[in-house]
Amino acid sequence: MSNRIDTTRLQEIARAYTASAVLYAALDVGLFTEVSGGCRTEEALVTATGLRPIDVDRLVSCALSLELLDWDGAELCNAPDVETYLVEGKERYAGPWMMFTRPDVSGWFQMTEKMREADSTKLGMYDELTVESARKYHQATSSIGFGAARRFVRTVDLSNRTHLLDLGGGSGAYSITSVEQFEGLKATVLDLPPVVVATQEYINDAGVEDRVSTIGADFTEGEFPSPVDVVVMASNLPIYDGEVIGGVVARAFRALEVGGEMHLIGEMLDNDRKSPVDAAMWGMNELICGSQGRAHTRAECENYFRSAGFVDVEVTDFVPGILARCVGKKP
Ligand SMILES: C[S@@+](CC[C@H](N)C(=O)[O-])C[C@H]1O[C@@H](n2cnc3c(N)ncnc32)[C@H](O)[C@@H]1O
């Protein structure tokens, strides 16, 4: 009996876009912020959002069924993750990151055409960056990146290190958080020229100008500043193919002092490529953004490290289901 199949799972996949659309709309109208602020009935939400009662009814039903909202007796409340990350004004508000890929929605629904009439460049969307778009981009990445960076400094002890090179460091989240945590450490954020203008603003806001510097460059080309004793590359992995990532890892190896370490943090597929879905989707995202990137497996990442000469190479979960971390040492 347990082998009976039906269409439930396939129907869910066919209509999965509806969940994204509801989340975007809920954020647009500030649903979770209003609930957190005390609008715990639909009547109160109608007044606070200015929406028609029927639309509040529809939105609340969707949010309850997606487990974004819950009941606290007769009143509505936010699910714990929603209360932490989706309430505007709270320290860990990650709304900009949740909305980050919304402009790509129409592109995802042109996937077939994009595959049939392939048009890609090595840098994809990064060819077009301006200082303004980089600022907007990193408003989104920083809303999640500083949390990841705090996890990094809790996981990796850099107390004996002196200079960290942060490849594609964006907002500088990893560099800023690392120098704040480890007294003797300095850091250099290497990112594309328009981006490091925005990076400098985050560095200034954190007051760490004397310990974090920037270099505007394309990490797919040229040698890296040297010597350094730690290299971090975070959340860039699926943007590039194996040849580019292997080349970056090899040049990072050359830039490191003997005994130095590299951490590659990214969305990695399990070796059988059956999960996580998110890693596979970030690989597909590169079709939508017009680069030549793809999802990489954990074994492929280990192989980039070993081929470059790293030893003690291993991949562990970083944010389970989302990010993994490949580490290696220069012998
Ligand atoms: C998703 S963000 C991650 C930022 C940061 N590492 C973090 O985890 O918060 C990717 C970053 O990689 C940078 N990047 C992508 N391709 C690059 C390249 N070829 N050279 C330098 N930086 C690059 C982007 O500009 C962007 O800042």
The ligand as a Gaussian input file, in Angstrom:
#p B3LYP/6-31G(d) Opt

LIG

0 1
 C       26.906000      37.033000      -2.614000
 S       28.162000      38.234000      -2.431000
 C       29.013000      37.627000      -1.003000
 C       29.703000      38.720000      -0.237000
 C       30.439000      38.276000       1.039000
 N       31.497000      37.333000       0.741000
 C       29.478000      37.680000       2.037000
 O       29.466000      36.455000       2.180000
 O       28.723000      38.443000       2.657000
 C       29.296000      37.849000      -3.742000
 C       30.411000      38.853000      -3.867000
 O       31.400000      38.355000      -4.764000
 C       31.860000      39.415000      -5.557000
 N       32.434000      38.903000      -6.804000
 C       31.818000      38.155000      -7.729000
 N       32.650000      37.925000      -8.753000
 C       33.806000      38.562000      -8.467000
 C       35.039000      38.696000      -9.156000
 N       35.225000      38.124000     -10.345000
 N       36.029000      39.399000      -8.580000
 C       35.837000      39.984000      -7.369000
 N       34.680000      39.883000      -6.668000
 C       33.678000      39.186000      -7.215000
 C       30.607000      40.232000      -5.790000
 O       30.899000      41.541000      -6.235000
 C       29.968000      40.189000      -4.421000
 O       30.426000      41.222000      -3.607000

